[in-house]
Amino acid sequence: MGLLRSKEEMIEACAIARDIQSFDLLIEDMETQLGNRWGGLDFKDGLEYLSTAEATALSFIAVAVDKQDEADLTDVSNLIVHAKANNVKVILIAHDLSPAALHQLLRLGADDFAPYPLPDGALREVISRLNQPPAQPTLIQPVTQGGENRHGAIIPVHGLAGGAGATTIAVNLAWELALLAKDTDARVCILDLDFQFGSVASYLDLPRREGIFELLSDTEAMDAESFSQSLTNFNDLMQVFTAPAEALPLEIIGPDDIGRILAKATEQFDFVIIDMPQTLISWSETVLQQSNVYFAVIEMDMRSAQNTLRFNRALKAEDLPFEKVRYFLNRAPKFTDISAKARIKRMAENLDINIEVQFSDGGKQILNTCDHGLPISETAAKNPFRKEIMKIASSLYELNAKANSK
């Protein structure tokens, strides 16, 4: 595929790769979306074309990279830099690329990316996003003015087993804190740091902000305004940093990046609730070190027990602040279960932990509430699960008020 076209056929985009023929699905999608109004080039020809005046008329370039290119990303980096210099948008098509390499290319200025093989409709969706006008900050509250730093409390919630209910607890804890703060100037936000399958946005029926990806791609350029514009307002009481619209590698950011995000959050908010990914990664330590308290959610099952042992060993092996961790037992046995108290005590002793809170099984009301995109207080205010959340929120709010009064 070359760039030879009749004068009547304008080239709108280019697909560029070391060997474009090895990305046959990309060729098919480009033809589906653009017909004959695109061209395929290798890295060398692509760089030459981007140096011409004609290239400034391109809508975008799709740069396809695979594992073989990772040893030397110079040509790919130059393509991105040249395209951005011409105000041409860049879509990165990544096949078996490591998170570090992907992060490097995104930080150079790639506007979006899609995995290869391309899922059905993926290229169409990316092109559609690129063509959308910049999002207006209509869903956010004003940025804290006057350089005020609130020194907010950082409170991560980490599920040590899949389906333990950490996101449900994080979302509703943030909301209960927001309710307590509604008649004051205290501010609450929740950060969804599970960049692959985070569901805070789903639990609150919120759109996933496109600005999240851009912010994560270059945190060094982030300021108070850009961070604030990445947030979504929920019911005028709480701000939400949603997971990105597309599944991203958890290592798309590093410890320094997460430190910058937490710094901006604590400057603008009094309470920063974090829904953590289940996986431990390079920046998990940063979150733990900066947290005021770290909630770990488990259940009464073998998965939770084994993962808790692994979690504890990892913290102790790295000499991390183990004392910050507070263990929550979700879906605890009912009080009518006579042997439950002994089983919970035995589990805590075997794991060498102290289970500080036991959440009742809220039953179908909790599932229905999550599916409807509302906090529990809005649909099942008297649910026993919510009562425990309220107690924790009240305790955190009072402790924060005392600390601020000193």
C-alpha positions as CSV (number, residue, x, y, z in Angstrom):
1,M,0.0,0.0,0.0
2,G,1.5,3.3,-1.0
3,L,0.6,7.0,-1.1
4,L,0.0,7.2,-4.9
5,R,-3.5,8.5,-5.4
6,S,-5.3,10.6,-8.0
7,K,-5.5,14.3,-7.3
8,E,-9.2,13.8,-6.4
9,E,-8.4,11.4,-3.7
10,M,-7.1,13.1,-0.6
11,I,-5.0,11.2,1.9
12,E,-6.6,11.6,5.3
13,A,-4.5,9.2,7.3
14,C,-1.5,6.9,7.3
15,A,-0.8,3.5,8.8
16,I,2.9,3.2,9.6
17,A,4.8,0.1,10.7
18,R,8.1,-1.7,10.3
19,D,6.2,-4.1,8.1
20,I,2.6,-2.9,7.5
21,Q,1.7,-6.2,5.9
22,S,2.1,-8.0,9.3
23,F,-0.8,-5.9,10.6
24,D,-3.4,-7.2,8.3
25,L,-6.3,-6.5,10.6
26,L,-5.2,-2.8,10.8
27,I,-5.2,-2.7,7.0
28,E,-8.7,-4.1,6.9
29,D,-10.0,-1.6,9.5
30,M,-8.3,1.3,7.8
31,E,-9.9,0.4,4.5
32,T,-13.3,0.0,6.2
33,Q,-13.1,3.4,7.9
34,L,-11.4,5.4,5.1
35,G,-11.7,3.5,1.9
36,N,-8.9,4.6,-0.4
37,R,-8.2,7.8,1.6
38,W,-5.2,6.4,3.5
39,G,-1.8,5.1,2.8
40,G,0.5,2.5,4.3
41,L,4.2,3.2,4.9
42,D,7.2,1.7,6.7
43,F,9.1,3.7,9.3
44,K,11.6,5.3,6.9
45,D,9.1,6.4,4.3
46,G,6.7,7.5,7.1
47,L,9.4,9.9,8.5
48,E,10.1,11.3,5.0
49,Y,6.4,11.8,4.3
50,L,5.8,13.6,7.7
51,S,8.6,16.0,6.7
52,T,6.6,17.2,3.6
53,A,4.0,19.9,3.5
54,E,1.3,17.4,2.4
55,A,1.5,15.7,5.8
56,T,0.1,18.7,7.6
57,A,-3.3,17.8,6.1
58,L,-3.5,14.4,7.7
59,S,-6.1,13.8,10.3
60,F,-4.1,11.1,12.1
61,I,-1.4,8.5,11.7
62,A,-1.7,5.0,13.1
63,V,1.7,3.8,14.3
64,A,1.8,0.0,14.7
65,V,4.4,-1.4,16.9
66,D,5.2,-5.0,18.1
67,K,7.6,-6.8,20.3
68,Q,10.4,-6.8,17.7
69,D,10.4,-2.9,17.6
70,E,10.9,-2.6,21.4
71,A,14.6,-3.1,21.3
72,D,15.0,0.2,19.5
73,L,12.1,2.7,19.6
74,T,14.0,5.5,18.0
75,D,12.1,5.4,14.7
76,V,8.7,5.2,16.4
77,S,9.6,8.0,18.8
78,N,10.7,10.2,15.8
79,L,7.4,9.5,14.0
80,I,5.4,10.6,17.0
81,V,7.5,13.8,17.5
82,H,7.2,14.7,13.8
83,A,3.5,14.1,13.8
84,K,2.9,16.2,16.8
85,A,5.0,19.0,15.4
86,N,2.6,19.0,12.4
87,N,-0.5,18.9,14.7
88,V,-1.3,15.4,13.4
89,K,-2.9,13.1,15.9
90,V,-1.3,9.8,16.7
91,I,-2.9,6.4,17.4
92,L,-0.6,3.8,18.8
93,I,-1.4,0.2,17.7
94,A,0.4,-2.0,20.2
95,H,1.1,-5.7,19.8
96,D,2.8,-7.5,22.8
97,L,4.4,-4.3,23.9
98,S,5.7,-4.0,27.4
99,P,4.0,-1.5,29.8
100,A,7.3,0.4,30.1
101,A,7.6,0.8,26.3
102,L,3.9,1.7,25.9
103,H,4.3,4.3,28.6
104,Q,7.3,5.8,27.0
105,L,5.5,6.2,23.7
106,L,2.4,7.6,25.2
107,R,4.4,10.2,27.1
108,L,6.0,11.4,23.8
109,G,2.5,12.6,22.8
110,A,0.5,9.7,21.3
111,D,-3.1,10.7,21.5
112,D,-4.7,7.3,22.0
113,F,-3.9,3.6,21.6
114,A,-5.5,0.3,20.8
115,P,-4.3,-3.2,21.3
116,Y,-3.6,-5.5,18.4
117,P,-5.3,-7.7,17.3
118,L,-7.9,-5.0,17.1
119,P,-11.2,-5.8,18.7
120,D,-14.3,-5.3,16.6
121,G,-15.0,-1.6,16.2
122,A,-11.9,-0.5,18.2
123,L,-10.3,1.7,15.5
124,R,-13.7,3.3,14.7
125,E,-14.1,4.2,18.4
126,V,-10.6,5.6,18.6
127,I,-11.1,7.7,15.5
128,S,-14.4,9.0,16.9
129,R,-12.8,10.0,20.1
130,L,-10.0,11.9,18.3
131,N,-12.6,13.8,16.3
132,Q,-14.6,14.9,19.3
133,P,-14.0,18.5,20.5
134,P,-12.2,18.9,23.8
135,A,-14.4,18.1,26.7
136,Q,-15.7,21.1,28.5
137,P,-15.4,21.0,32.3
138,T,-19.2,21.1,32.9
139,L,-19.3,18.3,35.4
140,I,-16.8,19.6,37.9
141,Q,-16.7,22.0,40.8
142,P,-14.3,25.0,40.7
143,V,-10.7,24.3,41.5
144,T,-9.7,25.3,45.0
145,Q,-8.6,28.9,44.8
146,G,-5.8,30.8,46.4
147,G,-3.3,28.0,46.5
148,E,-5.0,26.4,49.5
149,N,-3.7,23.0,50.4
150,R,-6.2,20.9,52.3
151,H,-3.7,18.2,53.2
152,G,-6.4,15.6,52.7
153,A,-6.4,12.2,54.2
154,I,-5.6,9.3,51.9
155,I,-7.7,6.2,52.5
156,P,-7.1,3.3,50.0
157,V,-9.5,0.3,49.9
158,H,-7.9,-2.9,48.6
159,G,-9.7,-6.2,47.9
160,L,-7.4,-9.1,48.6
161,A,-9.5,-11.5,46.6
162,G,-11.6,-10.9,43.5
163,G,-15.3,-10.1,44.3
164,A,-14.5,-9.3,48.0
165,G,-16.5,-6.1,47.7
166,A,-13.8,-3.5,48.0
167,T,-15.2,-1.3,45.3
168,T,-18.7,-1.3,46.9
169,I,-17.1,-0.4,50.3
170,A,-14.9,2.3,48.7
171,V,-17.7,4.0,46.8
172,N,-20.2,4.0,49.7
173,L,-17.5,5.1,52.2
174,A,-16.7,8.1,50.0
175,W,-20.4,8.9,49.6
176,E,-21.1,8.7,53.4
177,L,-18.2,11.0,54.0
178,A,-19.6,13.4,51.4
179,L,-23.0,13.3,53.1
180,L,-21.3,14.2,56.4
181,A,-19.5,17.1,54.8
182,K,-22.3,18.5,52.7
183,D,-23.0,21.4,55.0
184,T,-19.3,22.3,55.5
185,D,-16.5,23.2,53.2
186,A,-14.9,19.8,53.4
187,R,-14.5,18.1,50.1
188,V,-14.4,14.4,49.1
189,C,-13.1,12.5,46.1
190,I,-12.7,8.9,45.1
191,L,-9.9,7.7,42.8
192,D,-10.4,4.6,40.7
193,L,-6.8,3.4,40.2
194,D,-7.7,0.1,38.6
195,F,-6.9,1.2,35.1
196,Q,-7.9,-2.0,33.5
197,F,-11.3,-3.0,34.9
198,G,-12.1,-0.4,37.5
199,S,-15.9,-0.1,38.1
200,V,-16.4,2.9,40.3
201,A,-17.9,4.7,37.3
202,S,-20.3,1.8,36.7
203,Y,-21.3,1.8,40.4
204,L,-22.2,5.5,40.2
205,D,-23.5,5.5,36.6
206,L,-21.0,8.0,35.5
207,P,-19.2,8.5,32.1
208,R,-15.6,7.6,31.9
209,R,-13.7,10.8,31.2
210,E,-11.5,10.9,28.2
211,G,-9.2,13.3,30.0
212,I,-8.1,10.5,32.3
213,F,-6.0,8.8,29.6
214,E,-4.3,12.1,28.7
215,L,-3.5,12.9,32.3
216,L,-2.0,9.5,33.0
217,S,0.1,9.7,29.9
218,D,1.9,12.8,31.1
219,T,1.6,13.5,34.8
220,E,4.6,15.9,34.7
221,A,2.5,18.3,32.8
222,M,-0.5,18.0,35.2
223,D,-1.5,21.1,37.2
224,A,-4.3,21.7,39.6
225,E,-6.7,22.7,36.8
226,S,-6.0,19.7,34.5
227,F,-6.4,17.4,37.5
228,S,-9.7,19.1,38.4
229,Q,-10.9,18.8,34.8
230,S,-10.3,15.1,34.8
231,L,-12.8,14.6,37.7
232,T,-16.6,14.0,37.3
233,N,-19.1,15.4,39.7
234,F,-21.5,13.0,41.4
235,N,-24.7,14.6,42.8
236,D,-22.8,17.9,43.6
237,L,-21.3,16.4,46.7
238,M,-18.4,14.2,45.5
239,Q,-15.8,14.2,42.8
240,V,-14.8,11.0,41.0
241,F,-11.5,10.1,39.1
242,T,-12.9,7.3,36.9
243,A,-10.9,4.5,35.4
244,P,-10.0,5.2,31.7
245,A,-12.4,4.4,28.9
246,E,-10.1,1.7,27.6
247,A,-8.3,-1.0,29.6
248,L,-4.7,0.2,30.2
249,P,-1.7,-1.6,31.7
250,L,-1.5,-1.0,35.4
251,E,2.2,0.0,34.9
252,I,1.3,2.8,32.5
253,I,2.3,5.0,35.5
254,G,5.1,4.7,38.0
255,P,5.6,5.6,41.6
256,D,6.5,9.3,40.7
257,D,3.3,9.6,38.6
258,I,1.1,8.2,41.4
259,G,2.8,10.6,43.8
260,R,1.9,13.6,41.6
261,I,-1.7,12.4,41.4
262,L,-2.0,12.0,45.1
263,A,-0.4,15.4,45.7
264,K,-3.0,17.1,43.6
265,A,-5.8,15.2,45.2
266,T,-4.8,16.0,48.7
267,E,-4.3,19.7,47.8
268,Q,-7.9,20.0,46.7
269,F,-9.8,17.5,48.9
270,D,-10.1,16.7,52.6
271,F,-10.8,13.0,52.0
272,V,-9.2,11.0,49.2
273,I,-10.7,7.5,48.9
274,I,-8.8,5.1,46.6
275,D,-10.2,2.0,45.0
276,M,-7.0,0.0,44.5
277,P,-6.4,-2.8,41.9
278,Q,-6.1,-6.2,43.4
279,T,-2.7,-6.6,41.9
280,L,0.4,-5.3,43.7
281,I,2.5,-3.2,41.4
282,S,5.4,-0.8,41.5
283,W,3.4,2.1,42.7
284,S,1.4,0.2,45.4
285,E,4.1,1.0,47.9
286,T,3.8,4.7,47.1
287,V,0.1,4.6,47.9
288,L,0.7,2.6,51.2
289,Q,3.5,5.0,52.3
290,Q,1.4,8.1,51.7
291,S,-1.9,6.7,53.1
292,N,-3.3,7.6,56.5
293,V,-4.9,4.2,56.9
294,Y,-5.1,1.3,54.4
295,F,-8.2,-0.8,54.4
296,A,-7.8,-4.5,53.2
297,V,-11.0,-6.3,52.4
298,I,-11.3,-10.1,52.8
299,E,-13.9,-12.8,53.1
300,M,-14.3,-16.0,55.1
301,D,-12.8,-18.3,52.4
302,M,-9.5,-19.9,51.5
303,R,-8.7,-17.5,48.7
304,S,-8.8,-14.5,51.1
305,A,-6.8,-16.4,53.7
306,Q,-4.0,-17.4,51.3
307,N,-3.9,-14.0,49.6
308,T,-3.7,-12.3,53.1
309,L,-0.7,-14.4,53.9
310,R,1.0,-13.4,50.7
311,F,0.1,-9.7,51.2
312,N,1.5,-9.7,54.7
313,R,4.7,-11.4,53.7
314,A,5.2,-8.9,50.9
315,L,4.8,-6.0,53.2
316,K,7.1,-7.4,55.9
317,A,9.7,-8.5,53.3
318,E,10.0,-4.9,52.0
319,D,9.8,-3.4,55.5
320,L,6.6,-1.4,54.6
321,P,4.3,0.2,57.1
322,F,2.3,-2.9,58.0
323,E,0.7,-1.1,60.9
324,K,-1.3,1.1,58.6
325,V,-3.4,-1.9,57.3
326,R,-6.8,-2.4,58.8
327,Y,-8.7,-5.6,57.9
328,F,-12.4,-5.7,57.0
329,L,-14.3,-8.9,56.8
330,N,-17.0,-8.6,54.2
331,R,-20.1,-10.9,54.1
332,A,-19.5,-12.0,57.7
333,P,-21.6,-14.9,59.0
334,K,-24.9,-13.8,60.7
335,F,-25.0,-13.5,64.4
336,T,-27.4,-16.5,64.4
337,D,-24.5,-18.7,63.3
338,I,-23.3,-19.9,66.7
339,S,-19.9,-21.1,65.6
340,A,-19.1,-18.0,63.5
341,K,-17.4,-16.0,66.2
342,A,-15.0,-18.8,66.9
343,R,-14.3,-19.3,63.2
344,I,-13.5,-15.6,62.7
345,K,-11.2,-15.6,65.8
346,R,-9.4,-18.6,64.5
347,M,-8.9,-17.2,61.1
348,A,-7.5,-13.9,62.5
349,E,-5.1,-15.8,64.8
350,N,-3.9,-18.0,61.9
351,L,-3.3,-15.0,59.7
352,D,-1.8,-13.0,62.6
353,I,-4.1,-10.1,61.9
354,N,-6.8,-8.2,63.7
355,I,-10.2,-8.0,61.9
356,E,-11.5,-4.6,62.9
357,V,-14.8,-4.5,61.1
358,Q,-17.3,-7.1,60.1
359,F,-19.7,-6.2,57.3
360,S,-23.1,-8.0,57.2
361,D,-24.1,-9.6,54.0
362,G,-26.3,-7.0,52.5
363,G,-27.9,-9.5,50.2
364,K,-29.7,-8.7,46.9
365,Q,-30.2,-5.1,47.9
366,I,-26.5,-4.4,47.6
367,L,-26.3,-6.1,44.1
368,N,-29.4,-4.2,42.9
369,T,-28.0,-0.9,44.2
370,C,-24.7,-1.4,42.4
371,D,-26.5,-2.4,39.2
372,H,-28.6,0.8,39.4
373,G,-25.6,3.1,39.8
374,L,-26.5,4.5,43.1
375,P,-25.0,4.5,46.6
376,I,-26.7,2.3,49.1
377,S,-28.0,5.2,51.1
378,E,-30.2,6.1,48.1
379,T,-31.9,2.7,47.6
380,A,-31.4,0.7,50.8
381,A,-30.8,3.2,53.6
382,K,-31.6,0.7,56.4
383,N,-29.5,-2.1,55.1
384,P,-27.2,-3.4,57.8
385,F,-24.2,-3.2,55.4
386,R,-24.8,0.6,55.2
387,K,-24.9,1.0,58.9
388,E,-21.3,-0.3,59.2
389,I,-20.2,2.0,56.4
390,M,-21.7,4.9,58.3
391,K,-19.9,4.1,61.5
392,I,-16.5,4.0,59.7
393,A,-17.3,7.3,57.8
394,S,-18.3,9.0,61.1
395,S,-15.2,7.8,62.8
396,L,-12.9,9.0,60.0
397,Y,-14.8,12.4,59.8
398,E,-14.4,13.0,63.5
399,L,-10.8,12.0,63.6
400,N,-10.1,14.4,60.7
401,A,-12.0,17.2,62.4
402,K,-10.0,16.8,65.6
403,A,-6.7,16.7,63.7
404,N,-7.6,19.9,61.8
405,S,-8.7,21.7,65.0
406,K,-5.2,21.3,66.6
